[in-house]
Amino acid sequence: MVKCRNISKGKASGELIVSNNPISFLGGVNPENGEVIDPNHDLNGKSIKDKVLFIPGGKGSTVGSYVIFQMKKNNTAPKAIICLKAEPIIATGAIMSDIPMVDSPSDIESLTDGVMVEVDSDNGVISII
């Protein structure tokens, strides 16, 4: 069990998709299908739809919060978000969209691409399932 800090309430599970790069939702992710479209991002061409997204943090415009909200309405959003360090853009988007979000995981070694996890932000834990 990995301890973490609650940013946006809730619990969700799914396959982990991991990036070493911050992401900009405005212009970096297609809200129609959940695909990362930033040509310079390591997840370019991959979908974050229905995944648990693990990123260092966000970057870019504050409009990114609304892109996350639009993704939730389109059913293309990640199930949960894990950040090394939360910042206001993604945190606001997650809160507005009721997407569980945590940051500051106590152990990142076990959080690898493709692993199934449950994010329980209400209790501040990530479990490998």
Solvent accessible surface area in square Angstrom, and as a share of the most:
residue,aa,sasa,rsa
1,M,173,0.77
2,V,4,0.02
3,K,141,0.60
4,C,20,0.12
5,R,133,0.49
6,N,62,0.32
7,I,35,0.18
8,S,6,0.04
9,K,155,0.66
10,G,21,0.20
11,K,122,0.52
12,A,20,0.16
13,S,44,0.28
14,G,5,0.05
15,E,68,0.30
16,L,1,0.01
17,I,13,0.07
18,V,39,0.22
19,S,6,0.04
20,N,125,0.64
21,N,54,0.28
22,P,53,0.33
23,I,1,0.00
24,S,18,0.12
25,F,3,0.01
26,L,80,0.40
27,G,60,0.57
28,G,3,0.03
29,V,2,0.01
30,N,42,0.21
31,P,38,0.24
32,E,126,0.57
33,N,69,0.35
34,G,0,0.00
35,E,59,0.26
36,V,0,0.00
37,I,79,0.40
38,D,25,0.13
39,P,106,0.67
40,N,138,0.71
41,H,11,0.05
42,D,70,0.36
43,L,4,0.02
44,N,73,0.37
45,G,49,0.47
46,K,98,0.42
47,S,45,0.29
48,I,0,0.00
49,K,82,0.35
50,D,73,0.38
51,K,50,0.21
52,V,0,0.00
53,L,0,0.00
54,F,12,0.05
55,I,1,0.01
56,P,32,0.20
57,G,6,0.06
58,G,15,0.14
59,K,98,0.41
60,G,51,0.49
61,S,46,0.30
62,T,100,0.58
63,V,71,0.41
64,G,1,0.01
65,S,5,0.03
66,Y,135,0.51
67,V,17,0.10
68,I,0,0.00
69,F,77,0.32
70,Q,73,0.32
71,M,0,0.00
72,K,85,0.36
73,K,131,0.56
74,N,47,0.24
75,N,113,0.58
76,T,7,0.04
77,A,9,0.07
78,P,4,0.02
79,K,86,0.36
80,A,0,0.00
81,I,0,0.00
82,I,0,0.00
83,C,0,0.00
84,L,76,0.38
85,K,154,0.65
86,A,19,0.15
87,E,39,0.18
88,P,106,0.67
89,I,25,0.13
90,I,1,0.01
91,A,15,0.12
92,T,60,0.35
93,G,0,0.00
94,A,0,0.00
95,I,97,0.49
96,M,70,0.31
97,S,4,0.02
98,D,112,0.58
99,I,1,0.00
100,P,10,0.06
101,M,0,0.00
102,V,0,0.00
103,D,1,0.01
104,S,61,0.39
105,P,16,0.10
106,S,81,0.52
107,D,58,0.30
108,I,80,0.41
109,E,143,0.64
110,S,44,0.28
111,L,5,0.03
112,T,69,0.40
113,D,89,0.46
114,G,39,0.37
115,V,37,0.21
116,M,89,0.40
117,V,0,0.00
118,E,52,0.23
119,V,0,0.00
120,D,12,0.06
121,S,0,0.00
122,D,86,0.44
123,N,110,0.57
124,G,12,0.12
125,V,25,0.14
126,I,0,0.00
127,S,27,0.17
128,I,81,0.41
129,I,119,0.61
